[in-house]
Amino acid sequence: MQVTMTVNDVEVTREIEGRLLLVHFLRDVLALTGTHWGCDTSNCGTCVVLLDGEPVKSCTVLAAMAGGHAVRTVEGLAKGAELDPIQQGFMQCHGLQCGFCTPGMMMTARALLNTNPDPTEAEIREAISGQICRCTGYATIVRSVRWAAVHEAAAAARVTETTESAEAGEIADAGQPAGSVA
């Protein structure tokens, strides 16, 4: 069967078997190996991707079911060379050790910040409760997500200030005759 979906903002169409899991479609067909395949029972959460913005365990979703939908993997978090604040937070706060759970943790954290830009520690712990990390004890992961939330909010505030300043300047300039200097 043929399936078409948008993966990391790129439309892809492939011939697949109807029983192919999304995790295998991403890894084996599209060579996006950032999504890890761990337990194959949906217990560990290493395979989490965003499906239409919602975190899903890709080992429980058939690739055919993702047809017509938008999938975002860990490879799609960064914007060009600029890392997502979640990725930056994991680097700054040492939110990974072996790194196996990291892609799934980051995707879950991104979904959380998309819906709750200022989560408490308890809300972060609840969001990642469906994922297993055998290395960190979760404290550094929680700190990483808080770091991302704080830095993302600060960046958004800077953009708002810049936009408001530019709009104020345009309004002030609108009252000046053409060719005059304020």
C-alpha positions as CSV (number, residue, x, y, z in Angstrom):
1,M,0.0,0.0,0.0
2,Q,1.0,3.6,-0.5
3,V,1.3,6.1,2.4
4,T,1.8,9.8,2.3
5,M,2.6,11.9,5.4
6,T,4.6,15.0,6.3
7,V,7.7,14.2,8.2
8,N,9.7,17.1,9.7
9,D,7.9,19.5,7.3
10,V,8.6,17.4,4.2
11,E,5.9,15.4,2.4
12,V,6.9,11.8,1.8
13,T,5.2,9.1,-0.1
14,R,6.3,5.4,0.1
15,E,5.1,2.0,-0.7
16,I,4.8,0.0,2.5
17,E,3.4,-3.2,4.0
18,G,0.2,-2.4,5.9
19,R,1.7,-3.9,9.1
20,L,4.8,-1.7,9.2
21,L,5.1,0.2,12.5
22,L,5.8,4.0,12.3
23,V,9.1,3.5,14.2
24,H,10.3,1.2,11.5
25,F,9.0,3.4,8.8
26,L,11.0,6.3,10.2
27,R,14.2,4.4,10.9
28,D,14.3,1.8,8.1
29,V,12.5,3.5,5.2
30,L,13.4,7.2,5.8
31,A,16.7,6.6,7.6
32,L,15.7,8.9,10.5
33,T,17.4,6.9,13.2
34,G,17.1,9.5,16.0
35,T,13.8,7.8,16.9
36,H,15.0,4.8,19.0
37,W,13.3,1.4,19.1
38,G,13.5,0.0,22.6
39,C,11.0,-2.3,24.2
40,D,8.5,-2.9,21.4
41,T,5.8,-2.9,24.0
42,S,5.2,0.8,24.6
43,N,6.7,0.7,28.0
44,C,10.0,2.6,27.6
45,G,9.1,5.7,25.5
46,T,12.3,5.9,23.5
47,C,10.3,5.9,20.3
48,V,8.1,9.0,21.1
49,V,7.5,11.3,18.1
50,L,4.9,14.0,17.6
51,L,1.9,13.1,15.5
52,D,0.0,16.3,14.7
53,G,1.7,17.8,17.7
54,E,0.8,15.1,20.2
55,P,3.4,12.7,21.6
56,V,2.8,9.1,20.5
57,K,4.9,6.0,21.0
58,S,5.7,5.1,17.4
59,C,6.1,1.4,18.2
60,T,2.3,1.3,18.7
61,V,1.3,3.3,15.6
62,L,1.1,1.7,12.2
63,A,2.8,3.8,9.5
64,A,-0.4,3.6,7.5
65,M,-2.3,5.3,10.4
66,A,0.1,8.3,10.1
67,G,-0.9,8.8,6.5
68,G,-2.2,12.3,5.9
69,H,-0.8,13.5,9.2
70,A,2.3,15.5,10.3
71,V,5.1,13.6,12.1
72,R,7.9,15.4,13.9
73,T,11.0,13.4,15.0
74,V,14.0,14.6,17.0
75,E,15.8,15.4,13.7
76,G,13.1,18.0,13.1
77,L,13.5,19.9,16.4
78,A,16.3,22.2,15.3
79,K,15.7,25.0,12.9
80,G,18.7,24.8,10.6
81,A,21.8,25.2,12.8
82,E,19.7,26.6,15.7
83,L,18.9,24.0,18.3
84,D,15.5,23.9,19.9
85,P,15.5,25.2,23.5
86,I,14.8,21.6,24.6
87,Q,18.0,20.4,22.9
88,Q,19.9,23.3,24.4
89,G,18.5,22.5,27.9
90,F,19.6,18.9,27.7
91,M,23.1,20.1,26.8
92,Q,23.3,22.8,29.4
93,C,21.8,20.8,32.3
94,H,23.3,17.4,31.4
95,G,19.9,15.8,30.8
96,L,21.4,12.8,29.2
97,Q,23.9,10.2,30.0
98,C,23.8,7.2,27.7
99,G,21.4,9.1,25.4
100,F,19.1,6.2,24.5
101,C,16.0,7.7,26.0
102,T,16.9,11.2,25.1
103,P,15.1,11.6,21.7
104,G,11.8,10.4,23.2
105,M,12.3,12.6,26.3
106,M,13.0,15.6,24.2
107,M,9.9,15.0,22.0
108,T,7.7,14.6,25.1
109,A,9.2,17.8,26.6
110,R,8.6,19.7,23.4
111,A,5.0,18.7,23.4
112,L,4.7,19.7,27.0
113,L,6.2,23.2,26.4
114,N,3.9,23.6,23.3
115,T,0.9,23.3,25.6
116,N,2.3,24.5,28.9
117,P,5.1,27.0,28.5
118,D,5.8,27.2,32.2
119,P,5.4,23.8,33.7
120,T,6.1,23.0,37.3
121,E,8.5,20.2,38.3
122,A,5.5,18.0,39.1
123,E,4.0,18.7,35.7
124,I,7.2,17.8,34.0
125,R,7.5,14.6,35.9
126,E,4.0,13.7,35.0
127,A,4.6,14.4,31.3
128,I,7.7,12.1,31.2
129,S,6.2,9.5,33.5
130,G,5.5,7.2,30.5
131,Q,9.2,7.0,29.7
132,I,12.1,5.2,31.3
133,C,15.6,6.5,31.9
134,R,17.9,4.1,33.6
135,C,20.8,6.5,33.9
136,T,19.9,10.0,35.2
137,G,17.4,9.5,38.0
138,Y,15.3,12.1,36.1
139,A,16.5,15.2,38.1
140,T,18.7,16.4,35.3
141,I,16.0,15.8,32.8
142,V,13.5,17.9,34.8
143,R,16.1,20.6,35.2
144,S,16.7,20.5,31.4
145,V,13.0,21.0,30.7
146,R,12.8,23.9,33.2
147,W,15.9,25.5,31.6
148,A,14.2,25.3,28.2
149,A,11.0,26.8,29.5
150,V,12.7,29.7,31.1
151,H,14.9,30.4,28.1
152,E,12.1,30.0,25.6
153,A,10.0,32.5,27.6
154,A,12.9,35.0,27.7
155,A,13.4,34.7,23.9
156,A,9.7,35.2,23.3
157,A,9.8,38.3,25.5
158,R,12.7,39.7,23.5
159,V,10.8,39.2,20.3
160,T,7.7,40.9,21.7
161,E,9.8,43.8,22.9
162,T,11.5,44.2,19.5
163,T,8.2,44.0,17.7
164,E,6.6,46.6,19.9
165,S,9.6,48.9,19.6
166,A,9.5,48.6,15.8
167,E,5.7,49.2,15.7
168,A,6.1,52.3,18.0
169,G,8.9,53.6,15.7
170,E,6.6,53.1,12.6
171,I,3.8,55.0,14.4
172,A,6.2,57.9,15.4
173,D,7.7,58.0,11.8
174,A,4.2,58.1,10.3
175,G,3.7,61.6,11.6
176,Q,6.8,63.0,9.9
177,P,6.7,64.6,6.5
178,A,8.4,62.6,3.7
179,G,12.2,63.2,3.6
180,S,12.3,64.8,7.1
181,V,14.5,63.5,9.9
182,A,12.9,62.9,13.3
